Amino acid sequence: MTLIQNPNAPLILRNLFDRAVAAADPMETIFEHLPKKPSGRVVIIGAGKASARMAEAVERIWGECSGIVITRYGYKRPCKGIEIVEAAHPVPDEAGVEATKKMLELMHGLSEDDFVLCLISGGASALLCSPSSEITLAEKQQINHSLLESGAPIDQINIVRKHLSAVKGGQLAAAAYPARMLSLILSDVPGDDIQFIGSGPTVGDTSTCQQALQIIYDYNISVSSNLIKHLETKSGVLVPQDIRLSKIQNVIFAAPSQSLQAATKMANNNYGFKVINLGDALQGEAREVARQQAEQAIQIQNQLSHTDNPVLLLSGGELTVTKNGNGVGGPNAEFCLALAIFLDQQAGIFGLAGDTDGVDGADEIAGAYVTPDTLDHAIKANISPKESLFQNDAHSFFGTIRNQIITGPTFTNVNDFRAILIYPS
């Protein structure tokens, strides 16, 4: 028997989210892609929100190793020999710059007999920071902040980032040449294109400085004349055919699709839901995608009979927020706020959206959940859903009505997870 107002629906959605996160835990997924530890000198490097957990997993198999990995503040993991450095994300800081410098020094002078294991996950674009010689950290920080608030999709943001960097777009791999390198990558980008995961530090790239400039102009991003001058000349990004990339093997060992598959299996086996998977590569404005999915959910509900099993609408990918207000939020919370508004208290429909790394936007909040009572709770708390959406203040909204998802560091990152649970009316 199904219930229109199932009191367990938020808990069920949270269980599915937790299952999706667990399915991307490097401690459970990296082993089948890790070869036997090579003889001779082995250096471990890496960056990203999951990189410390990846390093921890490597040392569980290989034993004590030497190297350096850069992760987000609060995401450090215990390692025997690999140095774990914490730095800022999503806007880089001096700690990231110094750690990246140390990483490059560690690889200096490697020979073809040496082996480098590189561990890359989402977040590396900010954490692995080495501005091109004539660019200052302050300039990198300013453009990163502006890009993140522009509403530009992640692939466009990363094109700009890599042409302002001395390590992205294959340049990190070039620093290790002629040593052999295996790069194990945890994907957080739509389509799993390795050119865009962490801005592709071990991957050649076909984009150009002219494209980066056009993105800046298209999104009306204010930058210094120094940055413009740099992008009017050739950057250090390597083309895929560069000889310095001939010793590198790039392997994606975990991706958003695996997490959605794990949630699907749980929804089928544990709860008997019919699952509609919209894919792991959705992009677009969070509030617009919420409108589309709210309409789809209502349409699905209208087609269900009272004896049908509930339907679960799943999706992944990375949505964007064009920042117009002064509030605190992220794409997952904004999706949920817009979803609540568009569903307009529709009975029997519940939603959840969360970032699998535990951080939605720049705040230590993974996301939020929506019930048919969400708007009622807001009215009782004297908070306006539409004004909160206008101000991009979704975190404050859900914090007030206590509908936030707070996980703490998850030590992984396969992008966003969205689920809408639809009961027959």
C-alpha positions as CSV (number, residue, x, y, z in Angstrom):
1,M,0.0,0.0,0.0
2,T,1.4,3.4,-0.9
3,L,0.8,6.6,1.0
4,I,0.3,10.0,-0.4
5,Q,1.9,11.6,2.6
6,N,4.6,9.0,3.5
7,P,6.3,10.3,6.7
8,N,9.4,8.2,5.8
9,A,9.9,9.7,2.4
10,P,12.6,12.2,3.4
11,L,14.5,9.4,5.2
12,I,14.2,7.1,2.2
13,L,15.6,9.9,0.0
14,R,18.4,10.5,2.4
15,N,19.2,6.7,2.4
16,L,19.4,6.8,-1.4
17,F,21.7,9.8,-1.3
18,D,24.0,8.1,1.3
19,R,24.1,5.0,-0.9
20,A,25.2,7.1,-3.9
21,V,28.0,8.7,-1.8
22,A,29.2,5.4,-0.5
23,A,29.3,3.9,-4.0
24,A,31.9,6.5,-4.9
25,D,34.1,6.0,-1.8
26,P,37.7,5.6,-3.1
27,M,38.4,3.2,-0.4
28,E,35.9,0.8,-2.1
29,T,36.5,1.6,-5.7
30,I,40.2,2.4,-6.4
31,F,41.7,-1.1,-5.8
32,E,40.7,-2.8,-9.0
33,H,42.4,-0.1,-11.0
34,L,45.6,0.0,-8.9
35,P,48.5,-2.1,-10.4
36,K,51.1,-3.8,-8.4
37,K,53.5,-1.3,-6.9
38,P,56.3,-0.7,-9.4
39,S,59.9,-1.3,-8.4
40,G,62.2,1.6,-8.2
41,R,61.3,5.2,-7.3
42,V,57.6,5.8,-6.8
43,V,56.1,9.3,-6.3
44,I,52.5,10.0,-5.3
45,I,50.9,13.3,-6.2
46,G,47.3,14.5,-6.4
47,A,44.7,17.1,-5.8
48,G,41.0,17.3,-5.2
49,K,38.3,16.8,-2.5
50,A,38.7,13.0,-2.7
51,S,42.5,12.9,-3.2
52,A,43.4,12.4,0.5
53,R,41.0,9.5,0.7
54,M,42.5,8.1,-2.5
55,A,46.0,8.4,-1.0
56,E,44.8,6.6,2.1
57,A,43.4,3.8,-0.1
58,V,46.7,3.5,-2.0
59,E,48.7,3.2,1.1
60,R,46.4,0.5,2.4
61,I,47.5,-1.6,-0.6
62,W,51.0,-0.4,-1.4
63,G,52.1,0.4,2.2
64,E,54.0,3.6,3.0
65,C,54.6,5.8,0.1
66,S,56.2,9.2,-0.5
67,G,54.6,12.2,-2.1
68,I,52.2,15.1,-1.6
69,V,48.4,15.5,-2.1
70,I,46.4,18.6,-1.8
71,T,42.8,18.5,-0.5
72,R,40.1,20.9,0.8
73,Y,40.3,22.2,4.4
74,G,38.6,19.5,6.6
75,Y,39.2,16.7,4.1
76,K,42.5,15.4,5.4
77,R,43.0,11.7,5.9
78,P,45.7,9.7,7.8
79,C,48.6,8.6,5.6
80,K,51.9,7.0,6.6
81,G,54.2,8.7,4.2
82,I,52.2,10.8,1.8
83,E,52.0,14.4,2.9
84,I,48.5,15.7,2.9
85,V,48.1,19.5,2.6
86,E,44.8,21.3,3.1
87,A,44.0,24.4,1.0
88,A,41.0,26.5,0.0
89,H,38.2,25.6,-2.3
90,P,36.5,26.8,-4.5
91,V,38.7,29.9,-4.5
92,P,42.4,29.1,-4.2
93,D,44.7,30.4,-1.5
94,E,48.4,30.7,-0.6
95,A,48.4,27.2,0.9
96,G,47.4,25.7,-2.4
97,V,50.1,27.7,-4.2
98,E,52.9,26.6,-1.9
99,A,51.8,23.0,-1.9
100,T,51.7,23.0,-5.7
101,K,55.2,24.5,-5.8
102,K,56.4,21.7,-3.5
103,M,54.7,19.1,-5.8
104,L,56.5,20.4,-8.9
105,E,59.8,20.4,-7.0
106,L,59.3,16.8,-6.0
107,M,58.9,15.8,-9.6
108,H,61.9,17.8,-10.9
109,G,64.6,15.6,-12.3
110,L,62.6,12.4,-12.6
111,S,63.9,9.8,-15.0
112,E,62.3,7.4,-17.4
113,D,62.9,4.7,-14.7
114,D,60.7,6.5,-12.2
115,F,57.0,6.1,-11.7
116,V,54.4,8.8,-10.7
117,L,50.9,7.9,-9.4
118,C,48.6,10.9,-9.8
119,L,45.3,11.1,-7.9
120,I,42.8,13.6,-9.3
121,S,39.3,14.4,-8.3
122,G,36.9,17.3,-8.5
123,G,38.1,20.4,-6.7
124,A,41.6,20.1,-8.2
125,S,41.0,23.1,-10.3
126,A,41.2,25.3,-7.2
127,L,43.4,23.2,-5.0
128,L,46.2,22.7,-7.6
129,C,47.2,26.3,-8.0
130,S,50.2,27.6,-9.9
131,P,49.3,30.9,-11.7
132,S,51.2,31.6,-14.9
133,S,54.3,33.6,-14.2
134,E,52.9,37.0,-14.8
135,I,49.6,36.4,-13.0
136,T,49.2,37.0,-9.3
137,L,47.3,34.9,-6.8
138,A,44.9,37.8,-6.2
139,E,44.0,38.0,-9.8
140,K,43.4,34.2,-9.9
141,Q,41.2,34.5,-6.8
142,Q,39.2,37.4,-8.3
143,I,38.5,35.6,-11.6
144,N,37.6,32.3,-9.9
145,H,35.1,34.1,-7.7
146,S,33.6,35.9,-10.7
147,L,33.4,32.7,-12.8
148,L,31.6,30.8,-10.1
149,E,29.0,33.5,-9.8
150,S,28.5,34.0,-13.5
151,G,26.3,31.0,-14.2
152,A,28.8,29.6,-16.7
153,P,28.9,25.8,-16.9
154,I,31.9,24.0,-15.4
155,D,33.5,23.1,-18.8
156,Q,33.5,26.8,-19.7
157,I,34.9,27.8,-16.3
158,N,37.7,25.2,-16.6
159,I,38.7,26.4,-20.1
160,V,39.5,29.8,-18.6
161,R,41.2,28.3,-15.5
162,K,43.6,26.1,-17.5
163,H,44.8,28.9,-19.7
164,L,45.7,31.0,-16.7
165,S,47.7,28.1,-15.0
166,A,51.1,26.6,-15.1
167,V,49.9,23.1,-14.1
168,K,46.5,22.6,-15.8
169,G,45.8,21.3,-19.3
170,G,48.5,18.6,-19.2
171,Q,51.2,20.8,-17.7
172,L,51.4,18.7,-14.5
173,A,52.1,15.6,-16.5
174,A,54.7,17.5,-18.5
175,A,56.5,18.3,-15.3
176,A,57.0,14.6,-14.6
177,Y,58.3,13.7,-18.1
178,P,60.1,11.4,-18.9
179,A,58.9,9.4,-15.9
180,R,55.9,7.0,-16.4
181,M,52.7,8.3,-14.9
182,L,49.3,6.7,-14.1
183,S,46.6,9.2,-13.3
184,L,43.6,7.7,-11.4
185,I,40.7,10.0,-11.8
186,L,37.4,10.3,-9.9
187,S,35.0,12.1,-12.3
188,D,32.7,14.9,-11.2
189,V,31.9,16.5,-14.6
190,P,29.0,15.9,-17.0
191,G,30.0,13.3,-19.6
192,D,33.2,12.3,-17.7
193,D,35.4,14.3,-20.1
194,I,38.9,14.1,-18.6
195,Q,39.9,17.4,-20.1
196,F,37.6,19.1,-17.6
197,I,38.0,17.0,-14.5
198,G,40.2,19.2,-12.2
199,S,40.9,21.2,-15.4
200,G,42.8,18.3,-16.8
201,P,46.3,18.6,-15.2
202,T,47.4,15.3,-16.9
203,V,45.5,15.7,-20.1
204,G,46.2,17.5,-23.4
205,D,43.7,20.1,-24.4
206,T,42.3,21.4,-27.6
207,S,40.9,24.7,-26.3
208,T,42.5,28.0,-27.0
209,C,43.3,31.3,-25.3
210,Q,40.8,32.9,-27.7
211,Q,38.1,30.6,-26.4
212,A,38.9,31.6,-22.9
213,L,38.7,35.3,-23.8
214,Q,35.4,34.7,-25.5
215,I,34.0,33.1,-22.3
216,I,35.1,36.1,-20.3
217,Y,33.3,38.4,-22.7
218,D,30.2,36.2,-23.0
219,Y,29.6,36.2,-19.3
220,N,30.6,39.8,-18.7
221,I,33.4,38.9,-16.3
222,S,35.5,41.8,-15.1
223,V,39.2,41.0,-15.2
224,S,42.5,42.9,-15.1
225,S,44.2,44.1,-18.2
226,N,47.1,41.9,-17.1
227,L,44.9,38.8,-17.5
228,I,43.6,39.9,-20.9
229,K,47.2,40.5,-22.0
230,H,48.2,37.0,-20.9
231,L,45.2,35.4,-22.8
232,E,46.1,37.3,-25.9
233,T,49.4,35.4,-26.0
234,K,50.0,31.6,-26.0
235,S,49.5,29.7,-22.7
236,G,51.3,26.7,-21.6
237,V,48.4,24.3,-22.2
238,L,49.6,21.2,-24.1
239,V,48.0,19.7,-27.2
240,P,47.1,16.0,-26.8
241,Q,49.9,15.0,-29.2
242,D,52.6,16.6,-27.1
243,I,55.6,14.2,-26.6
244,R,55.6,15.0,-22.9
245,L,52.2,13.3,-22.6
246,S,53.4,10.1,-24.2
247,K,54.2,8.4,-20.9
248,I,50.9,9.2,-19.2
249,Q,47.9,6.8,-18.8
250,N,44.6,8.4,-17.6
251,V,42.0,6.1,-16.0
252,I,38.6,7.1,-14.6
253,F,37.9,4.7,-11.7
254,A,34.6,6.2,-10.4
255,A,32.0,8.4,-11.9
256,P,28.5,9.8,-11.3
257,S,26.8,7.1,-13.3
258,Q,28.0,4.5,-10.8
259,S,26.4,6.3,-7.9
260,L,23.1,6.7,-9.8
261,Q,23.2,3.0,-10.6
262,A,23.8,2.1,-6.9
263,A,20.9,4.3,-5.9
264,T,18.7,2.7,-8.6
265,K,19.5,-0.7,-7.3
266,M,18.6,0.2,-3.8
267,A,15.4,1.9,-4.8
268,N,14.3,-1.2,-6.7
269,N,15.4,-3.9,-4.3
270,N,14.7,-2.2,-0.9
271,Y,11.7,-0.1,-1.7
272,G,10.1,-1.4,-4.9
273,F,10.2,1.9,-6.7
274,K,10.1,2.3,-10.4
275,V,13.2,4.4,-11.3
276,I,13.4,6.9,-14.2
277,N,17.1,7.9,-14.6
278,L,17.5,11.2,-16.4
279,G,21.2,10.7,-16.6
280,D,24.4,12.0,-14.9
281,A,25.2,14.9,-17.2
282,L,22.4,17.4,-16.7
283,Q,23.4,21.1,-16.9
284,G,21.7,24.4,-16.7
285,E,20.3,26.9,-14.3
286,A,19.2,25.2,-11.1
287,R,15.9,26.9,-10.9
288,E,15.0,26.2,-14.5
289,V,15.9,22.5,-14.2
290,A,13.7,22.4,-11.0
291,R,10.8,23.9,-13.0
292,Q,11.2,21.2,-15.7
293,Q,11.5,18.4,-13.2
294,A,8.5,19.6,-11.1
295,E,6.4,19.6,-14.3
296,Q,7.6,16.1,-15.1
297,A,6.9,14.8,-11.6
298,I,3.3,16.2,-11.6
299,Q,2.8,14.7,-15.1
300,I,4.0,11.3,-13.9
301,Q,1.8,11.4,-10.8
302,N,-1.2,12.2,-13.0
303,Q,-0.6,9.0,-14.9
304,L,-0.3,6.7,-11.9
305,S,-3.2,4.7,-10.6
306,H,-3.6,4.2,-6.8
307,T,-2.2,0.6,-7.1
308,D,1.0,1.6,-8.9
309,N,4.3,1.6,-7.1
310,P,5.9,5.0,-6.4
311,V,8.2,6.4,-9.1
312,L,11.7,7.8,-8.4
313,L,13.1,10.4,-10.7
314,L,16.9,10.4,-10.5
315,S,19.5,12.7,-12.1
316,G,23.1,13.8,-11.8
317,G,25.3,16.4,-13.4
318,E,26.3,19.9,-12.3
319,L,23.8,22.8,-12.3
320,T,24.7,26.4,-12.1
321,V,23.5,29.5,-10.3
322,T,23.7,33.0,-11.7
323,K,24.3,35.1,-8.6
324,N,22.0,38.1,-8.5
325,G,21.2,38.4,-4.8
326,N,23.3,38.6,-1.7
327,G,22.1,35.4,-0.1
328,V,24.0,32.2,0.8
329,G,23.2,29.1,-1.3
330,G,24.4,26.5,-3.8
331,P,22.9,24.9,-6.9
332,N,21.4,21.9,-4.9
333,A,19.7,24.1,-2.3
334,E,18.5,26.5,-5.0
335,F,17.2,23.6,-7.1
336,C,15.2,22.4,-4.0
337,L,13.9,25.8,-3.2
338,A,12.7,26.3,-6.8
339,L,11.3,22.8,-6.8
340,A,9.2,23.5,-3.7
341,I,7.8,26.7,-5.4
342,F,6.9,25.0,-8.6
343,L,5.4,21.9,-7.0
344,D,3.3,24.3,-4.9
345,Q,2.5,21.8,-2.1
346,Q,1.6,19.0,-4.5
347,A,0.6,16.1,-2.3
348,G,2.7,12.9,-2.5
349,I,5.8,14.4,-4.1
350,F,9.1,14.7,-2.2
351,G,12.5,15.9,-3.4
352,L,16.2,15.9,-2.4
353,A,19.3,17.4,-4.0
354,G,22.8,17.2,-2.6
355,D,26.4,17.5,-3.6
356,T,28.2,14.2,-3.0
357,D,31.3,15.9,-1.6
358,G,29.1,17.4,1.2
359,V,29.6,21.0,0.1
360,D,26.9,22.8,-1.9
361,G,28.5,26.0,-3.2
362,A,30.9,27.3,-0.7
363,D,29.0,26.4,2.5
364,E,29.4,23.3,4.7
365,I,26.0,22.1,3.7
366,A,25.4,19.2,1.2
367,G,21.9,20.3,0.0
368,A,18.3,20.1,1.1
369,Y,15.1,18.2,0.9
370,V,11.5,19.1,0.0
371,T,8.2,17.8,1.2
372,P,4.6,18.9,0.4
373,D,4.7,20.9,3.7
374,T,7.8,22.9,2.9
375,L,6.0,26.1,1.9
376,D,3.7,25.8,4.9
377,H,6.8,25.6,7.2
378,A,8.2,28.7,5.5
379,I,5.0,30.6,6.1
380,K,4.9,29.7,9.8
381,A,8.6,30.7,10.0
382,N,7.7,34.1,8.3
383,I,10.1,33.5,5.5
384,S,9.3,34.1,1.8
385,P,10.2,31.3,-0.6
386,K,10.1,33.6,-3.7
387,E,12.2,36.3,-2.0
388,S,14.7,33.7,-0.8
389,L,15.0,32.5,-4.4
390,F,15.4,36.0,-5.7
391,Q,18.2,36.6,-3.2
392,N,19.9,33.3,-4.0
393,D,19.5,32.6,-0.3
394,A,18.4,28.9,-0.3
395,H,20.8,27.8,2.5
396,S,19.2,30.3,4.8
397,F,15.7,29.3,3.8
398,F,16.2,25.6,4.4
399,G,18.3,26.3,7.5
400,T,15.3,28.2,9.0
401,I,12.8,25.4,8.4
402,R,15.4,22.7,9.2
403,N,15.3,20.9,5.9
404,Q,19.1,20.9,5.2
405,I,21.3,17.9,4.5
406,I,24.5,18.1,6.4
407,T,27.0,15.3,6.0
408,G,30.3,16.7,6.9
409,P,33.3,15.8,4.7
410,T,32.4,12.7,2.5
411,F,36.0,12.3,1.1
412,T,34.6,11.8,-2.4
413,N,33.1,13.8,-5.2
414,V,31.0,12.6,-8.1
415,N,29.0,15.7,-8.4
416,D,25.3,16.4,-7.7
417,F,22.6,13.9,-6.8
418,R,18.9,14.7,-7.3
419,A,16.0,12.5,-6.5
420,I,12.2,13.2,-6.7
421,L,9.9,10.6,-5.1
422,I,6.4,10.5,-6.6
423,Y,3.5,8.6,-4.9
424,P,0.2,8.0,-6.6
425,S,-2.4,10.6,-5.7
